Amino acid sequence: MRIMELVSVDGCIAFDLDCPVSAGGTRLAPDVTREEAGLLARAMTYKLAVLGERIGGAKAVLRASPTDRAATVARFCREVAPLVEKGTFLTSSDLGTRTQDFAPLPGYRADSIMHGEAGGELVDTVVTGLGVVVAAATALGGLAGRTLAVEGFGKVGSAVVREAARRGARLVALSTLHGCVSDPAGLDVAALEELRAEHGDACVTRLGLPVLPPEALYEVPADVLVPGARTGTLSARRAATLRAGLVAPAANVPYTAQGLRTLGERGVVALADFVCGAGATIGYLAERAGTVATADEVGHLVENRVTEITAAALSHAEGPYAGACALAEAFLTTWQPRPTPPLAPDPANS
């Protein structure tokens, strides 16, 4: 792992492998850390490896408030432009950043399929949500009549909810920074979409339902839990009280080592975050290779690849997370030393 400290902004880039090309998103938050950058870069390595790509994982993290996003990312783009131009570092949006923030970078394509819109959202967001839903549907044999508890209702969270609803699933719990709302009969997704457009994350407070602390989401009975926050949220303590039967992460590195072990001991199926969240990566790689020409083609490709990888991972004796790691490591070891899986450290009180 190599950490490159940035000089024009408060932040760094973590490069997981020593290789010619590294790729990963750029995250902006006031409290993001070097350690988080390293974990996320490792997850990106596994995501690329499970897709059969000889590209190392990377992650840029910028410590700034959302109000300073535009100026911070502009300075960042100027600093990393030489790396992007040489092709040694490829980046795109992540938590706290937007696709258009990276327009100043060499090679940015405003006409990219992935930057186009589908149903009012960017294609890269739509296919990220699609991957999460497809992975869960593959593990459960379909989502019709299934229940979901979703953490976060931003770009990816809303894409997950829409796609899951299209497949017949029912959203029974939703949390944002403002709290958690639940209803076993199902939340009104259309109303939530309208409230989100007007009130953002505070949409959960406008439904007329009791608003519980955000962490209450993890104790709502559901077939599928979709963690969508920061790293390490599924610690051993939280895993011990989880009431979902399957975890399909939209967030990167949600599991700690002990949390993953606890889920396994309780019979909870834990899908790999680096497979569930591979949709946009699949799309960008395919567009780069010239194998897709439309948003529909990207969607079909994401569905096929995520289904194939998830099905293969499910056959592993130790569960789908171990199965996905085995698939990634089998490819990685053809050109790199075997790394350790992307799992967050357990907190002292877990």
C-alpha positions as CSV (number, residue, x, y, z in Angstrom):
1,M,0.0,0.0,0.0
2,R,1.4,3.4,-1.0
3,I,-0.2,6.6,0.3
4,M,0.4,9.8,-1.7
5,E,-0.3,12.9,0.3
6,L,-1.9,15.7,-1.6
7,V,-0.4,19.2,-1.4
8,S,-3.2,21.4,-2.9
9,V,-6.0,20.0,-0.6
10,D,-6.3,18.2,2.7
11,G,-6.3,14.5,1.6
12,C,-4.4,11.7,0.0
13,I,-4.6,8.9,-2.6
14,A,-4.1,5.3,-1.5
15,F,-2.6,3.0,-4.2
16,D,-3.1,-0.6,-3.1
17,L,-0.7,-2.4,-5.6
18,D,2.6,-1.6,-7.3
19,C,1.4,-1.7,-10.9
20,P,1.2,0.5,-14.0
21,V,-2.5,1.5,-13.7
22,S,-4.7,2.0,-10.6
23,A,-8.3,3.1,-10.4
24,G,-10.8,4.1,-7.8
25,G,-13.2,6.9,-6.8
26,T,-12.7,10.1,-5.1
27,R,-14.4,10.5,-1.7
28,L,-15.1,13.8,0.1
29,A,-16.1,14.1,3.7
30,P,-14.9,16.2,6.7
31,D,-13.7,13.1,8.7
32,V,-12.4,10.7,6.0
33,T,-9.1,9.2,7.0
34,R,-5.9,7.7,5.4
35,E,-6.9,4.3,6.9
36,E,-10.3,4.5,5.2
37,A,-8.6,5.3,2.0
38,G,-6.4,2.2,2.3
39,L,-9.4,-0.1,3.0
40,L,-11.3,1.3,0.1
41,A,-8.3,0.9,-2.3
42,R,-8.0,-2.7,-1.2
43,A,-11.8,-3.2,-1.9
44,M,-11.3,-1.7,-5.3
45,T,-8.4,-4.2,-6.0
46,Y,-10.8,-7.1,-5.2
47,K,-13.6,-5.5,-7.3
48,L,-11.3,-5.2,-10.4
49,A,-9.8,-8.7,-9.8
50,V,-13.2,-10.4,-9.6
51,L,-13.9,-8.8,-13.0
52,G,-10.6,-10.2,-14.4
53,E,-8.8,-6.8,-14.7
54,R,-5.1,-6.3,-14.2
55,I,-5.6,-2.9,-12.6
56,G,-4.8,-2.0,-9.0
57,G,-7.2,-0.5,-6.6
58,A,-6.9,3.1,-5.5
59,K,-9.0,5.6,-3.6
60,A,-8.6,9.4,-3.2
61,V,-10.0,11.0,0.0
62,L,-10.5,14.7,0.5
63,R,-11.2,16.2,3.9
64,A,-13.7,19.0,3.3
65,S,-17.2,20.0,4.1
66,P,-19.9,19.6,1.4
67,T,-20.1,23.4,1.0
68,D,-16.4,23.4,0.0
69,R,-16.8,20.5,-2.5
70,A,-16.6,22.4,-5.8
71,A,-13.4,24.4,-4.9
72,T,-11.7,21.4,-3.2
73,V,-12.3,19.0,-6.1
74,A,-11.2,21.7,-8.6
75,R,-7.9,22.0,-6.8
76,F,-7.6,18.2,-6.6
77,C,-8.3,17.8,-10.3
78,R,-5.5,20.3,-11.2
79,E,-3.0,18.4,-8.9
80,V,-3.8,14.9,-10.2
81,A,-4.2,15.8,-13.9
82,P,-0.7,14.7,-14.8
83,L,-1.3,11.2,-13.2
84,V,-4.6,10.9,-15.1
85,E,-3.0,12.0,-18.4
86,K,-0.3,9.4,-18.0
87,G,-2.9,6.8,-17.3
88,T,-1.5,5.8,-13.9
89,F,-4.5,6.9,-11.9
90,L,-8.1,6.7,-13.1
91,T,-10.9,8.2,-10.9
92,S,-14.6,9.1,-10.8
93,S,-17.2,10.1,-8.3
94,D,-17.8,8.5,-4.9
95,L,-19.4,9.6,-1.6
96,G,-19.5,13.4,-1.5
97,T,-18.5,14.0,-5.1
98,R,-20.4,14.2,-8.4
99,T,-19.5,12.9,-11.9
100,Q,-19.3,16.4,-13.4
101,D,-16.8,17.5,-10.7
102,F,-14.2,15.6,-12.8
103,A,-14.9,17.3,-16.1
104,P,-11.5,19.2,-15.9
105,L,-9.5,15.9,-16.0
106,P,-7.8,14.7,-19.2
107,G,-9.9,12.2,-21.1
108,Y,-13.2,13.1,-19.4
109,R,-16.0,12.4,-21.8
110,A,-19.2,14.5,-21.4
111,D,-20.8,12.1,-24.0
112,S,-20.0,9.0,-22.1
113,I,-22.8,6.4,-21.8
114,M,-22.1,6.3,-18.1
115,H,-22.6,10.0,-17.7
116,G,-25.9,10.0,-19.6
117,E,-29.3,9.8,-17.8
118,A,-31.7,6.9,-17.4
119,G,-35.0,7.6,-15.6
120,G,-33.7,11.0,-14.3
121,E,-30.5,9.5,-12.8
122,L,-27.0,9.1,-14.2
123,V,-26.4,5.7,-15.7
124,D,-23.4,5.0,-13.5
125,T,-25.7,5.5,-10.4
126,V,-28.5,3.4,-11.9
127,V,-26.2,0.4,-12.7
128,T,-24.5,0.6,-9.3
129,G,-28.0,0.2,-7.7
130,L,-28.8,-2.5,-10.2
131,G,-25.8,-4.6,-9.2
132,V,-26.8,-4.6,-5.6
133,V,-30.4,-5.7,-6.4
134,V,-29.2,-8.3,-8.9
135,A,-26.8,-9.9,-6.4
136,A,-29.6,-10.1,-3.8
137,A,-32.1,-11.5,-6.3
138,T,-29.5,-14.1,-7.4
139,A,-28.9,-15.2,-3.8
140,L,-32.7,-15.4,-3.0
141,G,-33.9,-16.7,-6.3
142,G,-35.8,-13.5,-7.0
143,L,-37.2,-10.5,-5.0
144,A,-40.9,-10.8,-5.6
145,G,-42.6,-10.6,-2.2
146,R,-39.3,-10.0,-0.4
147,T,-38.7,-7.2,2.1
148,L,-35.8,-4.7,2.2
149,A,-34.2,-2.5,4.8
150,V,-32.1,0.2,3.1
151,E,-29.5,2.5,4.7
152,G,-29.2,5.8,2.9
153,F,-31.5,7.4,0.3
154,G,-29.0,9.2,-1.8
155,K,-27.9,8.4,-5.4
156,V,-27.3,4.7,-5.0
157,G,-29.8,4.1,-2.2
158,S,-32.7,5.5,-4.2
159,A,-31.6,3.5,-7.3
160,V,-31.6,0.3,-5.2
161,V,-35.1,1.0,-3.8
162,R,-36.5,1.7,-7.3
163,E,-35.0,-1.4,-8.9
164,A,-36.0,-3.6,-6.0
165,A,-39.6,-2.3,-6.1
166,R,-39.7,-2.9,-9.9
167,R,-38.9,-6.6,-9.1
168,G,-41.7,-6.9,-6.6
169,A,-39.8,-6.2,-3.3
170,R,-41.3,-4.2,-0.5
171,L,-39.3,-1.5,1.3
172,V,-40.0,-2.0,5.0
173,A,-37.3,0.3,6.5
174,L,-35.2,3.2,5.5
175,S,-32.6,5.2,7.3
176,T,-30.7,8.4,6.7
177,L,-28.7,10.7,8.9
178,H,-32.0,12.1,10.2
179,G,-33.3,8.7,11.5
180,C,-35.0,5.5,10.6
181,V,-38.6,4.9,9.6
182,S,-40.2,1.5,9.2
183,D,-43.5,-0.1,8.3
184,P,-44.0,-3.9,7.8
185,A,-46.7,-3.2,5.3
186,G,-44.2,-1.2,3.1
187,L,-43.1,2.4,2.9
188,D,-44.5,4.6,0.2
189,V,-41.6,4.8,-2.3
190,A,-43.2,7.4,-4.5
191,A,-43.9,9.7,-1.6
192,L,-40.3,9.2,-0.4
193,E,-39.0,10.2,-3.8
194,E,-41.0,13.4,-3.8
195,L,-40.0,14.2,-0.2
196,R,-36.3,13.5,-1.0
197,A,-36.4,15.9,-3.9
198,E,-37.6,18.7,-1.6
199,H,-36.0,17.8,1.8
200,G,-33.1,15.6,1.1
201,D,-32.1,13.2,3.9
202,A,-34.8,14.8,6.1
203,C,-37.4,13.0,3.9
204,V,-37.8,10.3,6.6
205,T,-39.1,12.9,9.0
206,R,-41.9,13.9,6.7
207,L,-43.8,10.6,6.3
208,G,-45.8,10.9,9.5
209,L,-44.2,7.8,11.0
210,P,-42.2,7.5,14.2
211,V,-38.6,8.4,13.6
212,L,-36.1,6.2,15.4
213,P,-32.3,6.6,15.6
214,P,-30.6,5.6,12.3
215,E,-29.1,2.4,13.8
216,A,-32.6,1.0,14.5
217,L,-32.5,0.0,10.8
218,Y,-30.3,-3.0,11.7
219,E,-32.9,-4.5,14.0
220,V,-35.9,-4.3,11.6
221,P,-37.0,-7.8,10.4
222,A,-36.3,-8.0,6.7
223,D,-35.2,-10.5,4.0
224,V,-32.5,-8.1,2.8
225,L,-30.4,-5.5,4.5
226,V,-28.6,-3.0,2.2
227,P,-25.9,-1.2,4.2
228,G,-25.1,2.1,2.5
229,A,-22.9,4.1,4.9
230,R,-19.2,4.1,5.7
231,T,-16.8,1.3,6.4
232,G,-17.0,-1.1,9.3
233,T,-20.7,-0.6,10.2
234,L,-21.3,-4.4,10.5
235,S,-19.2,-5.0,13.6
236,A,-19.6,-8.1,15.8
237,R,-22.0,-6.2,18.2
238,R,-24.2,-5.1,15.4
239,A,-24.1,-8.4,13.6
240,A,-25.3,-10.2,16.7
241,T,-28.6,-8.3,16.7
242,L,-29.2,-8.0,13.0
243,R,-32.6,-9.3,12.0
244,A,-32.2,-9.6,8.2
245,G,-31.5,-12.9,6.5
246,L,-29.2,-11.6,3.8
247,V,-26.8,-8.6,3.5
248,A,-26.3,-7.0,0.1
249,P,-24.1,-4.0,0.6
250,A,-24.2,-0.8,-1.4
251,A,-21.4,0.6,0.8
252,N,-17.8,-0.4,0.4
253,V,-16.1,-2.5,3.2
254,P,-19.1,-2.6,5.6
255,Y,-17.9,-5.7,7.4
256,T,-15.4,-6.1,10.1
257,A,-13.7,-9.5,10.4
258,Q,-15.5,-10.4,13.6
259,G,-18.8,-9.0,12.3
260,L,-18.5,-11.2,9.2
261,R,-17.7,-14.2,11.4
262,T,-20.7,-13.5,13.6
263,L,-23.0,-13.2,10.6
264,G,-21.8,-16.6,9.4
265,E,-22.4,-18.2,12.8
266,R,-25.9,-16.9,12.9
267,G,-26.7,-18.2,9.4
268,V,-27.0,-14.7,7.8
269,V,-25.9,-14.7,4.1
270,A,-23.3,-12.0,3.6
271,L,-22.7,-11.0,0.0
272,A,-19.4,-9.3,-1.0
273,D,-19.6,-5.6,-1.2
274,F,-17.0,-5.6,-4.1
275,V,-19.4,-7.8,-6.1
276,C,-22.7,-6.0,-5.2
277,G,-21.2,-2.6,-6.0
278,A,-19.4,-3.6,-9.2
279,G,-22.1,-2.2,-11.6
280,A,-20.5,1.1,-12.5
281,T,-17.0,-0.4,-12.7
282,I,-18.4,-3.0,-15.2
283,G,-20.0,-0.2,-17.2
284,Y,-16.9,2.0,-17.3
285,L,-14.6,-0.9,-18.3
286,A,-17.0,-2.1,-21.0
287,E,-17.3,1.4,-22.4
288,R,-13.5,1.8,-22.4
289,A,-13.2,-1.5,-24.3
290,G,-15.8,-0.4,-26.8
291,T,-18.1,-3.4,-26.1
292,V,-21.2,-1.4,-25.2
293,A,-23.0,1.4,-27.1
294,T,-26.1,2.1,-25.1
295,A,-27.3,2.4,-21.5
296,D,-29.5,-0.7,-22.0
297,E,-26.5,-2.7,-23.1
298,V,-24.6,-1.6,-20.0
299,G,-27.6,-2.7,-17.8
300,H,-27.8,-6.1,-19.5
301,L,-24.0,-6.6,-19.1
302,V,-24.1,-5.6,-15.4
303,E,-27.0,-8.0,-14.7
304,N,-25.2,-10.9,-16.5
305,R,-21.8,-10.3,-14.8
306,V,-23.1,-9.8,-11.3
307,T,-25.4,-12.8,-11.6
308,E,-22.6,-15.0,-12.8
309,I,-20.1,-13.9,-10.1
310,T,-22.7,-14.1,-7.3
311,A,-23.8,-17.5,-8.3
312,A,-20.2,-18.8,-8.4
313,A,-19.5,-17.2,-5.0
314,L,-22.6,-18.8,-3.4
315,S,-21.2,-22.2,-4.1
316,H,-18.3,-21.7,-1.7
317,A,-18.4,-23.9,1.5
318,E,-17.7,-20.9,3.7
319,G,-20.3,-18.6,2.1
320,P,-20.5,-16.0,-0.7
321,Y,-18.1,-13.5,0.8
322,A,-15.4,-16.1,1.1
323,G,-16.4,-17.4,-2.4
324,A,-16.0,-13.9,-3.9
325,C,-12.6,-13.5,-2.2
326,A,-11.5,-16.8,-3.6
327,L,-12.5,-15.8,-7.1
328,A,-10.7,-12.5,-6.9
329,E,-7.6,-14.0,-5.3
330,A,-7.4,-16.7,-7.9
331,F,-7.0,-14.0,-10.5
332,L,-4.8,-11.7,-8.4
333,T,-2.2,-14.3,-7.7
334,T,-1.6,-14.7,-11.4
335,W,0.2,-11.3,-11.4
336,Q,0.5,-10.1,-7.7
337,P,1.3,-11.5,-4.3
338,R,-1.9,-12.6,-2.5
339,P,-3.4,-9.7,-0.4
340,T,-5.7,-9.9,2.6
341,P,-9.4,-9.4,2.1
342,P,-10.9,-5.9,2.5
343,L,-12.4,-6.0,6.0
344,A,-12.6,-3.1,8.4
345,P,-10.9,-3.4,11.9
346,D,-13.2,-4.2,14.8
347,P,-13.7,-1.4,17.3
348,A,-12.5,-2.1,20.8
349,N,-16.1,-2.3,22.2
350,S,-17.4,-4.6,19.5
